[in-house]
Amino acid sequence: MEVRVTTRVIHETSGLELYPMRKARILREGGVYHVTSRVVERKLIFDETEKERIRIWLYQLANFSGITVLTHAIMGNHFHLLVEVPSKPSRKSLDEKELARRLDFLPEKPSCKKSRGSLFLSDIERLRRSGDPSRAHEKCEAVRSRMFDLSAFVKDFKQRISQDYNERHARKGPLWEERFHSTVVQESPGVLLKVASYIDLNPVRAGLCRDPAIYRYCGYGMCAGGDEEAKPGFIRLFELLGQWSLAEQSGKALEAYRVALFMECRDRPGKKSEARASLSDEEVNAVINLRGEIPLGKLMKIRMKYLSTGMVLGTRIFVESFAKQHRMRNHLKRKIKPLEVDECLEWVVLNGCPGNT
């Protein structure tokens, strides 16, 4: 939710109209927000590769900042995020070791052999040895100020996308058409479910797919594909919905959510059905009859999509061995977890390696 200032400001002497004041954001201590932002000229510039990189950065920055991504949708020219921003903890709980641990979630610097957290602790120790504790304190505060703060989180996220996109495409200038838009979302089941389903149904209504489960760049698609990174946010969403029993059974939660998604996207004559894609009664009823369960054949197809997009595929021993070599070669501190795609064959896949982004 934002307040738009519409008052025209006229210079007393010249009579010229001055630039209007910027919108004032309505932010509060903690809460749930729906965040959106579009690229300049609204061109469809994000392809599959770009979306995958953006998805990785989203969770890296969320883990660093302490913000929970409940769900999201990364589209060709914009993104939607539904995030929960917890109240900022005390400085005591965000001590230097905790700051260093969180810094290690951020992408590694290719030219550096040490992790971000190790470099941070080294700098703090160096400043204290040199008799400059105030600088050490300022450095800690600079990191703390980026945590549990929606504006700082989205600023870092959009800046990371802009820098990478401009560098890879030999481009200059702003990438985003304006500041991000944020809406405070009431934490009631009806409102939360409506906003979450609106976000996860974006690829369906944009005509990119008929089933959000196969779109791996939205929160529901990631969960349906078995991605562990999106699961905590999905579980938290069901806790906020008051569905504690379902939150403890992620499989059942996915099934219930799938039914809600398809019912929300049912074709309703007279509701702009000509402008946005919707689902037929036949498609919706098929999901309802299965109580939201994805048939095994389709589920395997969803998970096996990683065959064409993953970096390494094979047995767990083979993939974990590769991940270990990659970590040692690039001096990465955190572990790289492969994703299981076939229980019977015991196949796993390595999607994105931190440090390669």
C-alpha positions in Angstrom: 0.0 0.0 0.0 1.3 3.4 -0.9 0.2 7.0 -0.5 0.5 9.0 -3.7 1.2 12.7 -3.4 -0.8 14.6 -6.1 -0.2 18.2 -5.0 1.4 20.3 -7.7 4.3 22.4 -6.4 4.9 25.7 -8.2 8.1 27.8 -7.8 7.1 31.2 -6.4 9.4 33.3 -8.7 9.6 31.4 -12.0 6.2 29.9 -11.9 7.6 26.6 -13.1 6.2 23.3 -11.9 8.7 21.5 -9.7 9.2 17.7 -9.8 6.4 16.0 -7.8 7.3 14.5 -4.4 8.0 10.8 -4.4 5.4 8.3 -3.1 5.6 7.7 0.6 5.7 4.0 1.4 3.5 2.5 4.2 5.8 0.1 6.0 5.4 -1.3 9.5 7.4 -3.4 11.9 7.0 -6.9 10.5 4.1 -8.0 8.3 3.3 -9.5 4.9 3.8 -7.6 1.6 3.0 -8.1 -2.0 5.8 -6.6 -4.0 5.9 -6.0 -7.8 8.3 -4.3 -10.2 8.5 -4.0 -14.0 11.4 -3.4 -16.5 11.6 -0.3 -18.6 9.3 -0.3 -21.7 7.8 -3.5 -20.4 9.7 -5.6 -22.9 9.9 -9.4 -22.4 13.6 -9.5 -21.7 13.9 -12.3 -19.1 14.3 -15.7 -20.8 14.6 -19.1 -19.1 18.3 -18.4 -18.2 17.6 -15.0 -16.8 14.6 -16.3 -14.7 16.7 -19.1 -13.3 19.4 -16.7 -12.2 16.8 -14.3 -10.7 15.3 -17.2 -8.8 18.6 -18.1 -7.2 19.4 -14.6 -6.2 15.9 -14.2 -4.7 16.5 -17.0 -2.1 20.1 -16.0 -1.5 19.1 -12.5 -0.6 16.1 -13.6 1.4 18.2 -16.0 3.5 20.7 -13.2 4.1 18.1 -10.6 5.1 15.9 -12.8 7.2 12.9 -12.3 5.0 10.6 -15.2 4.2 9.5 -15.7 0.5 6.0 -17.2 0.9 5.6 -17.4 -2.9 6.7 -15.6 -6.0 6.4 -15.4 -9.8 9.2 -14.3 -12.1 7.8 -13.3 -15.5 9.3 -12.1 -18.7 9.2 -8.4 -17.8 8.3 -8.2 -14.1 8.1 -10.1 -10.9 5.7 -10.7 -8.0 6.8 -11.5 -4.5 4.7 -12.4 -1.4 7.1 -12.0 1.5 6.9 -11.9 5.3 9.2 -9.4 7.0 9.7 -10.4 10.7 10.3 -7.8 13.3 14.0 -6.9 13.6 15.7 -8.9 16.3 18.0 -7.4 18.9 21.6 -6.5 18.2 22.7 -9.2 20.6 21.1 -11.9 18.3 22.7 -10.3 15.3 26.2 -10.4 16.6 29.3 -10.6 14.4 29.2 -14.3 13.9 25.6 -14.3 12.9 26.3 -11.4 10.5 29.1 -13.4 9.0 26.9 -16.5 8.7 24.2 -14.6 6.8 26.7 -12.9 4.6 27.8 -16.4 3.4 24.3 -16.7 1.8 25.2 -14.0 -0.7 26.8 -14.9 -4.1 30.6 -15.4 -3.7 33.0 -13.0 -5.4 34.7 -14.9 -8.2 38.1 -13.3 -7.6 38.2 -14.0 -3.8 39.3 -17.2 -2.2 37.5 -16.5 1.1 33.8 -16.4 1.7 32.0 -13.1 2.4 31.6 -14.0 6.1 35.3 -14.8 6.5 36.3 -11.5 4.9 33.9 -9.6 7.1 35.2 -11.1 10.3 38.8 -10.5 9.1 38.0 -6.8 8.5 36.4 -6.4 11.9 39.4 -8.0 13.6 41.8 -5.8 11.6 40.0 -2.6 12.5 40.0 -3.5 16.2 43.7 -4.3 16.2 44.4 -1.0 14.5 42.7 0.8 17.3 39.6 1.8 15.3 36.6 0.1 17.1 34.2 2.8 15.9 34.9 1.8 12.2 34.3 -1.9 13.2 31.0 -0.9 14.8 29.9 1.1 11.7 30.8 -1.9 9.5 28.5 -4.2 11.6 25.7 -1.6 11.5 25.9 -1.3 7.8 25.3 -5.0 7.4 22.5 -5.0 10.1 20.7 -2.2 8.3 20.2 -4.4 5.2 18.5 -7.1 7.3 14.8 -7.4 8.1 14.0 -4.4 5.9 11.8 -4.7 2.9 13.2 -1.7 1.1 16.8 -2.8 1.5 15.9 -6.3 0.4 14.1 -5.3 -2.8 16.8 -2.7 -3.5 19.5 -5.3 -3.3 17.4 -7.8 -5.4 16.7 -5.4 -8.2 20.2 -4.0 -8.2 21.7 -7.5 -8.5 19.4 -8.2 -11.5 20.3 -4.9 -13.1 24.0 -5.2 -12.8 24.1 -8.8 -14.0 21.7 -8.1 -17.0 23.5 -5.0 -18.1 26.9 -6.7 -17.9 25.9 -9.8 -19.7 24.0 -7.9 -22.5 26.5 -5.0 -22.8 23.8 -2.6 -21.8 23.8 0.7 -19.9 21.1 2.6 -18.1 18.2 1.8 -15.7 16.6 -1.6 -16.1 13.5 -0.9 -14.0 10.8 1.6 -15.0 10.2 2.9 -11.5 10.6 2.1 -7.8 9.0 -1.2 -6.7 5.3 -1.2 -5.6 4.5 -2.7 -2.2 1.1 -3.6 -0.7 0.6 -4.4 2.9 -1.4 -7.7 3.0 -3.8 -8.4 5.8 -2.8 -11.6 7.5 -6.2 -13.3 7.3 -6.8 -16.6 5.5 -9.1 -15.2 2.8 -6.9 -12.3 1.8 -3.6 -14.2 2.0 -4.9 -17.1 -0.1 -6.3 -14.7 -2.7 -3.0 -12.9 -3.1 -0.9 -16.0 -3.1 -3.0 -17.7 -5.7 -3.0 -14.6 -7.9 0.8 -14.6 -7.9 1.1 -18.4 -8.6 -1.5 -18.2 -11.4 0.4 -15.4 -13.2 2.0 -17.8 -15.7 -1.3 -19.5 -16.5 -3.1 -16.2 -17.0 -0.2 -15.0 -19.2 -0.7 -18.0 -21.4 2.7 -19.5 -20.6 1.2 -22.8 -19.3 -2.1 -24.5 -18.4 -0.8 -25.8 -15.1 1.3 -23.6 -12.6 3.0 -26.8 -11.4 5.1 -27.0 -14.5 6.2 -23.3 -14.3 9.4 -23.6 -12.2 9.8 -19.8 -11.7 6.9 -19.5 -9.3 6.7 -20.7 -5.7 4.1 -23.4 -6.3 6.0 -24.7 -9.3 9.2 -25.0 -7.3 7.4 -26.9 -4.5 5.6 -29.2 -7.0 9.0 -29.9 -8.6 10.4 -30.9 -5.2 12.7 -27.9 -4.7 13.5 -27.8 -1.0 14.4 -24.1 -1.1 10.8 -23.0 -1.6 9.3 -25.4 0.9 9.9 -23.4 4.2 8.0 -20.4 2.7 5.2 -22.6 1.5 4.9 -24.2 5.0 4.9 -20.7 6.6 2.2 -19.6 4.2 -0.1 -22.4 5.5 0.8 -21.5 9.1 -0.4 -17.9 8.4 -3.5 -19.4 6.8 -4.2 -21.1 10.1 -3.8 -24.6 8.5 -1.4 -26.0 11.1 -2.1 -29.6 10.3 -1.5 -29.1 6.6 1.7 -27.1 7.3 3.0 -30.2 9.0 2.2 -32.3 6.0 3.7 -30.4 3.0 2.3 -33.0 0.5 -1.3 -32.6 1.7 -0.8 -28.8 1.8 0.3 -28.8 -1.9 -2.8 -30.8 -2.8 -5.1 -28.5 -1.0 -3.4 -25.4 -2.5 -3.6 -27.0 -6.0 -7.4 -27.3 -5.7 -7.6 -23.7 -4.5 -5.5 -22.5 -7.5 -7.5 -24.2 -10.1 -10.8 -23.1 -8.6 -9.5 -19.5 -8.6 -8.6 -19.7 -12.3 -11.8 -21.3 -13.4 -13.3 -19.6 -16.5 -15.9 -17.1 -15.5 -17.8 -15.5 -18.3 -17.9 -11.8 -18.1 -14.8 -11.4 -16.0 -12.3 -10.3 -18.6 -11.9 -13.9 -19.8 -11.0 -12.5 -23.2 -8.0 -10.6 -21.9 -6.5 -13.3 -19.6 -6.2 -17.0 -20.0 -8.3 -19.1 -17.6 -9.0 -22.8 -17.0 -11.9 -24.8 -18.3 -14.5 -26.5 -16.1 -13.1 -29.8 -17.4 -9.5 -28.9 -16.2 -10.7 -27.7 -12.9 -13.0 -30.7 -12.2 -10.2 -33.1 -13.0 -8.0 -31.5 -10.3 -11.0 -31.5 -7.8 -11.7 -35.2 -8.5 -8.1 -36.1 -7.8 -8.3 -33.9 -4.6 -5.3 -31.9 -5.8 -3.0 -34.9 -6.2 -0.8 -34.7 -9.3 -0.8 -38.0 -11.2 2.5 -39.9 -11.0 3.2 -39.6 -14.7 2.7 -35.9 -14.7 4.6 -35.4 -11.5 7.6 -37.3 -13.0 7.3 -35.1 -16.1 7.4 -32.0 -13.9 10.5 -33.2 -12.0 12.2 -34.5 -15.0 12.1 -31.0 -16.6 15.3 -30.5 -14.6 17.0 -32.9 -17.0 17.1 -30.2 -19.6 17.9 -27.3 -17.2 20.1 -28.9 -14.5 23.9 -28.6 -14.5 24.7 -32.2 -13.3 22.5 -35.3 -13.4 23.2 -38.8 -12.1 23.3 -40.9 -9.0 23.6 -39.1 -5.6 27.2 -40.2 -5.2 28.2 -38.9 -8.6 26.4 -35.5 -8.2 27.6 -34.9 -4.6 31.2 -35.7 -5.7 30.9 -33.1 -8.4 29.4 -30.6 -6.0 32.3 -31.1 -3.5 34.9 -30.6 -6.2 33.1 -27.4 -7.3 33.1 -26.1 -3.8 36.8 -26.8 -3.3 37.7 -25.4 -6.7 35.8 -22.1 -6.1 36.5 -21.9 -2.4 32.9 -21.9 -1.5 31.9 -22.3 2.2 28.3 -23.5 2.1 27.2 -26.9 0.9 25.4 -27.4 -2.5 22.4 -29.6 -2.1 21.3 -31.7 -5.1 17.6 -32.2 -5.8 16.1 -35.7 -6.0 14.1 -36.3 -9.2 13.5 -40.1 -9.2 13.3 -42.2 -6.1 13.3 -45.5 -7.9 16.4 -44.8 -10.0 17.9 -42.8 -7.2 18.7 -39.9 -9.6 19.5 -36.4 -8.4 20.2 -33.2 -10.2 22.4 -30.2 -9.4 20.5 -27.0 -10.6 22.4 -23.9 -9.8 25.8 -23.7 -8.2 26.5 -20.6 -5.9 29.5 -18.9 -7.2 28.6 -19.4 -10.8 25.9 -16.8 -10.7 
